[in-house]
Amino acid sequence: MPENKAFPPEGLRPPTVYTLQSLKSAAESGEILESMALRCDVDHTLHFSLNGIRAIMERDEVNALWISGADRDIAILSRVGKPTCFTVQEVLTDEKGAPVARLSRRTAQEKAMDHFLQYLQPGSVLTCRVTRLESFGVFLDMGCGIIAMLPIEHISVSRIAHTKERFRAGQKILAAVLSVDRERRRFTMTHRELLGTWMENASWFRPGETVPGVVRSVQPYGSFIELTPNLSGLADARENLEAGNRVSVYIKSIRPERMKIKLQVIEKLPPDNTLPDLKYQITDGILDRWIYSPPNYEKDPVETVFQKDG
């Protein structure tokens, strides 16, 4: 079970039907809830409708203060039209006697961060949501709008030019904690370990098959062709190939002891913007050591060692 089930990313919490009594109970218990922010007024107060019950979230309650850029206007304005987690501070009545709930996303984030800092460690597997794609990495909501970084080199074993070749904004993915900076309250994530070892990926293919692939690198001695996000093979040099091309390839040989797959390019294929299917081999738990290379690999193992605290 992923370690952040109690504090899921925004947009992944199950829908809730709110009543006046349930909101009053949530105010007493501190339960974290979620709803869509409908608008932001001139005072930078967010407004919600919780099954017809009016609710507001004042500017100072939108983001925890330790979040980078929390005090910027855009950090409040950008919540409009998006799922937003919160705790209920209190339920009051307005001048017309109608109930109005005061909400706090900041408190929900502080609860989540306290939990993460206490229980998460390198190797912990989490459910995350992609919030932004950059050339250097992906920003992930690891829970309650708390953002962690997934560097591009930790997305997959097969290298990519840009994160948009793997993910889209809003996508639900799994990731593992790579490192924790407790003083700065920052988490760095990794993803490639969850996609399986060389042998697990190579087991889906057989010599003699012809399959599609994506050119990831063109060198004078040949082209590296990605068969799946965690598996590539080498094809002989061929003119008019460049990174990003889709091709069909004939699998000539698979050699685990050298971690090599020999390919022959058959032809170029039309472009396809479909993202690759992410086949997770690990979906929960806490990793200590992950070895990508086969047991009989002739060189030093290709591995990730998750350094624990202390």
C-alpha positions as CSV (number, residue, x, y, z in Angstrom):
1,M,0.0,0.0,0.0
2,P,1.5,3.4,-1.0
3,E,2.7,5.3,2.1
4,N,0.6,8.5,1.5
5,K,-2.9,6.9,1.4
6,A,-4.0,9.1,4.3
7,F,-2.8,12.2,2.5
8,P,-3.4,11.7,-1.3
9,P,-2.5,14.3,-3.9
10,E,-5.2,16.9,-4.7
11,G,-7.7,15.6,-7.2
12,L,-7.3,11.9,-6.1
13,R,-9.4,12.0,-2.9
14,P,-12.7,10.2,-3.2
15,P,-15.8,12.5,-3.7
16,T,-17.6,13.4,-0.6
17,V,-21.2,14.6,0.0
18,Y,-21.1,17.4,2.5
19,T,-23.8,18.2,5.0
20,L,-23.8,20.9,7.7
21,Q,-23.4,18.2,10.4
22,S,-20.5,16.5,8.5
23,L,-18.7,19.9,8.2
24,K,-19.2,20.6,12.0
25,S,-17.8,17.1,12.7
26,A,-14.8,17.7,10.4
27,A,-14.1,21.0,12.3
28,E,-13.9,19.0,15.5
29,S,-11.9,16.1,14.2
30,G,-9.5,17.9,11.9
31,E,-10.4,15.6,9.0
32,I,-8.9,16.6,5.6
33,L,-11.5,17.1,2.9
34,E,-11.5,18.4,-0.7
35,S,-13.5,20.4,-3.1
36,M,-13.2,22.6,-6.2
37,A,-12.2,26.3,-5.7
38,L,-14.8,28.2,-7.6
39,R,-13.5,31.7,-7.6
40,C,-11.1,34.1,-6.0
41,D,-12.4,37.6,-5.0
42,V,-10.5,40.9,-4.9
43,D,-9.2,40.2,-1.4
44,H,-7.7,36.9,-2.6
45,T,-10.2,34.8,-0.7
46,L,-11.1,31.6,-2.3
47,H,-14.8,30.6,-2.5
48,F,-16.3,27.1,-2.5
49,S,-19.7,25.5,-2.6
50,L,-19.9,22.3,-0.4
51,N,-23.1,20.8,-1.7
52,G,-24.8,24.2,-1.5
53,I,-23.1,25.3,1.8
54,R,-21.0,28.4,1.2
55,A,-17.3,28.1,2.3
56,I,-14.4,30.5,2.1
57,M,-10.6,30.2,2.4
58,E,-8.8,33.4,3.3
59,R,-5.5,34.2,1.6
60,D,-3.3,33.3,4.6
61,E,-4.9,29.8,4.7
62,V,-4.2,28.8,1.1
63,N,-0.6,27.7,1.4
64,A,1.7,26.6,4.2
65,L,4.2,29.4,4.7
66,W,7.3,27.2,4.2
67,I,6.2,26.4,0.6
68,S,8.3,28.3,-1.9
69,G,6.3,31.2,-3.4
70,A,3.4,30.7,-1.0
71,D,2.9,34.4,-0.5
72,R,2.7,35.2,-4.2
73,D,-0.6,36.2,-5.8
74,I,-0.3,33.5,-8.4
75,A,-0.2,30.8,-5.7
76,I,-3.7,31.8,-4.7
77,L,-5.1,32.7,-8.1
78,S,-4.0,29.4,-9.6
79,R,-6.2,27.4,-7.2
80,V,-9.4,28.5,-9.1
81,G,-11.0,25.6,-10.9
82,K,-8.8,23.0,-9.2
83,P,-9.4,20.5,-6.5
84,T,-8.2,21.9,-3.2
85,C,-7.8,20.1,0.1
86,F,-8.7,21.7,3.4
87,T,-9.6,21.3,7.0
88,V,-12.7,23.0,8.4
89,Q,-11.7,25.7,10.9
90,E,-15.2,26.5,12.0
91,V,-18.8,26.8,10.7
92,L,-20.4,30.2,11.3
93,T,-23.6,31.9,10.1
94,D,-23.6,35.0,7.9
95,E,-25.7,38.1,8.2
96,K,-28.7,36.3,6.7
97,G,-28.3,33.4,9.1
98,A,-27.0,31.0,6.4
99,P,-24.1,28.7,7.3
100,V,-20.6,29.5,6.1
101,A,-17.5,27.3,6.6
102,R,-14.0,28.7,7.1
103,L,-11.5,26.5,5.4
104,S,-7.7,26.1,5.7
105,R,-5.5,24.4,3.1
106,R,-2.5,25.5,5.1
107,T,-3.5,23.3,8.1
108,A,-4.0,20.3,5.8
109,Q,-0.6,20.7,4.3
110,E,1.0,21.1,7.7
111,K,-0.6,17.8,8.9
112,A,0.6,16.1,5.7
113,M,4.1,17.4,6.0
114,D,4.4,16.4,9.7
115,H,3.3,12.9,8.7
116,F,5.7,12.7,5.7
117,L,8.6,13.8,7.8
118,Q,7.9,11.3,10.5
119,Y,7.1,8.3,8.4
120,L,8.6,8.6,4.9
121,Q,12.1,7.5,4.2
122,P,14.2,6.9,1.1
123,G,12.6,4.0,-0.8
124,S,9.0,4.7,0.3
125,V,6.6,4.2,-2.6
126,L,3.9,6.9,-3.1
127,T,1.0,7.7,-5.3
128,C,1.6,11.1,-6.9
129,R,0.1,13.4,-9.4
130,V,2.0,15.3,-12.1
131,T,1.5,19.1,-11.7
132,R,4.1,20.5,-14.1
133,L,6.5,19.3,-16.8
134,E,9.9,20.9,-17.3
135,S,12.9,19.9,-19.4
136,F,14.9,19.1,-16.2
137,G,12.2,17.2,-14.3
138,V,8.7,16.8,-13.2
139,F,6.9,18.5,-10.3
140,L,4.8,16.0,-8.4
141,D,2.0,16.5,-5.9
142,M,3.0,13.9,-3.3
143,G,0.0,14.7,-1.1
144,C,-2.2,17.7,-0.1
145,G,-0.6,19.9,-2.7
146,I,2.9,19.4,-1.3
147,I,5.3,19.4,-4.3
148,A,8.3,17.1,-4.8
149,M,10.8,17.0,-7.6
150,L,11.3,14.1,-9.9
151,P,14.6,14.8,-11.9
152,I,14.5,13.7,-15.5
153,E,17.4,11.3,-15.1
154,H,15.4,9.3,-12.5
155,I,12.3,8.9,-14.7
156,S,13.4,5.8,-16.6
157,V,16.5,3.9,-17.5
158,S,16.0,4.8,-21.1
159,R,17.0,8.5,-21.4
160,I,14.5,11.0,-22.8
161,A,15.0,14.6,-24.1
162,H,12.0,16.1,-22.2
163,T,9.6,14.9,-19.5
164,K,6.6,15.4,-21.8
165,E,7.8,12.2,-23.6
166,R,6.8,10.2,-20.5
167,F,4.0,12.1,-18.7
168,R,1.2,14.6,-19.0
169,A,0.0,17.2,-16.5
170,G,-2.6,15.8,-14.1
171,Q,-1.4,12.2,-14.6
172,K,-1.5,9.8,-11.7
173,I,1.8,7.9,-11.3
174,L,3.8,6.0,-8.7
175,A,7.1,7.3,-7.4
176,A,9.6,6.4,-4.7
177,V,11.3,8.8,-2.3
178,L,15.0,9.1,-3.4
179,S,16.1,11.5,-0.7
180,V,14.6,13.6,2.2
181,D,15.9,17.1,3.2
182,R,14.2,17.3,6.6
183,E,15.6,20.7,7.4
184,R,14.3,22.3,4.2
185,R,11.2,20.1,4.1
186,R,12.0,18.9,0.6
187,F,11.6,15.5,-1.1
188,T,13.3,14.2,-4.2
189,M,11.6,11.4,-6.0
190,T,12.6,8.6,-8.4
191,H,10.5,6.6,-10.8
192,R,12.6,4.2,-12.9
193,E,13.0,1.6,-10.1
194,L,9.3,0.9,-10.2
195,L,9.3,0.1,-13.9
196,G,11.2,-3.1,-13.4
197,T,14.6,-4.6,-14.0
198,W,16.3,-5.4,-17.3
199,M,15.2,-9.0,-17.1
200,E,11.6,-8.1,-16.2
201,N,11.4,-5.8,-19.2
202,A,13.4,-8.1,-21.6
203,S,11.0,-11.0,-20.7
204,W,8.3,-9.3,-22.8
205,F,10.4,-9.8,-26.0
206,R,11.8,-12.7,-28.0
207,P,14.5,-12.9,-30.7
208,G,12.9,-13.1,-34.1
209,E,10.0,-10.7,-33.2
210,T,9.5,-7.3,-34.9
211,V,8.2,-4.6,-32.6
212,P,7.9,-0.8,-32.6
213,G,10.4,1.4,-30.8
214,V,11.5,5.0,-30.4
215,V,15.0,6.3,-31.3
216,R,16.5,7.8,-28.2
217,S,20.1,8.4,-29.3
218,V,21.9,8.3,-32.6
219,Q,25.7,7.6,-32.5
220,P,28.2,7.0,-35.2
221,Y,28.2,3.3,-34.4
222,G,24.4,2.9,-34.2
223,S,21.1,4.0,-32.7
224,F,19.7,3.2,-29.3
225,I,16.1,2.2,-29.7
226,E,13.7,2.3,-26.7
227,L,11.5,-0.8,-26.6
228,T,9.9,0.1,-23.2
229,P,10.7,3.0,-20.8
230,N,13.2,0.8,-19.0
231,L,14.7,-1.1,-21.9
232,S,16.6,-0.2,-25.0
233,G,18.6,-2.0,-27.7
234,L,21.2,-1.1,-30.2
235,A,20.7,-1.1,-34.0
236,D,23.4,-0.7,-36.6
237,A,24.0,2.8,-38.0
238,R,21.4,3.9,-40.6
239,E,20.9,7.2,-42.4
240,N,18.0,9.6,-41.9
241,L,17.3,8.5,-38.3
242,E,17.1,11.0,-35.4
243,A,16.1,11.1,-31.8
244,G,12.3,10.9,-31.4
245,N,11.7,8.9,-34.6
246,R,9.3,5.9,-34.3
247,V,10.6,2.8,-36.0
248,S,9.9,-0.9,-36.4
249,V,12.8,-3.1,-35.3
250,Y,13.6,-6.8,-35.8
251,I,15.1,-8.4,-32.6
252,K,18.2,-10.2,-33.6
253,S,19.4,-11.3,-30.2
254,I,19.0,-10.8,-26.4
255,R,22.1,-11.3,-24.3
256,P,21.4,-10.9,-20.5
257,E,25.1,-11.5,-19.5
258,R,26.1,-8.4,-21.5
259,M,22.7,-6.6,-21.0
260,K,22.5,-6.2,-24.7
261,I,19.7,-6.4,-27.2
262,K,20.7,-6.4,-30.9
263,L,18.2,-4.8,-33.2
264,Q,17.7,-4.2,-36.9
265,V,15.7,-1.2,-38.0
266,I,13.0,-2.3,-40.6
267,E,11.5,1.1,-41.4
268,K,10.4,4.5,-40.0
269,L,6.9,4.7,-38.6
270,P,4.5,7.6,-38.6
271,P,4.7,9.9,-35.5
272,D,2.5,8.9,-32.5
273,N,1.9,11.3,-29.6
274,T,0.5,8.6,-27.4
275,L,2.4,8.3,-24.1
276,P,4.1,4.9,-23.3
277,D,2.2,2.5,-21.1
278,L,3.8,2.5,-17.7
279,K,4.0,-1.1,-16.5
280,Y,4.8,-0.9,-12.8
281,Q,6.6,-3.9,-11.3
282,I,6.6,-2.4,-7.8
283,T,3.5,-0.7,-6.5
284,D,4.0,-0.3,-2.7
285,G,6.3,-0.9,0.2
286,I,9.7,0.5,1.0
287,L,12.7,-0.2,-1.2
288,D,16.2,-0.8,0.3
289,R,18.2,-1.8,-2.8
290,W,17.2,-2.2,-6.4
291,I,19.4,-4.0,-8.9
292,Y,18.6,-3.3,-12.6
293,S,21.2,-5.5,-14.2
294,P,20.7,-9.4,-14.6
295,P,22.3,-11.7,-12.0
296,N,24.9,-13.0,-14.5
297,Y,25.8,-9.5,-15.8
298,E,29.5,-9.5,-16.6
299,K,30.2,-6.0,-15.2
300,D,29.5,-4.2,-11.9
301,P,25.7,-4.2,-11.1
302,V,23.6,-1.3,-12.1
303,E,21.7,-0.5,-9.0
304,T,20.1,2.0,-6.7
305,V,20.8,2.0,-2.9
306,F,18.3,3.9,-0.9
307,Q,20.3,5.6,2.0
308,K,18.2,5.6,5.2
309,D,18.4,8.1,7.9
310,G,21.0,7.6,10.5
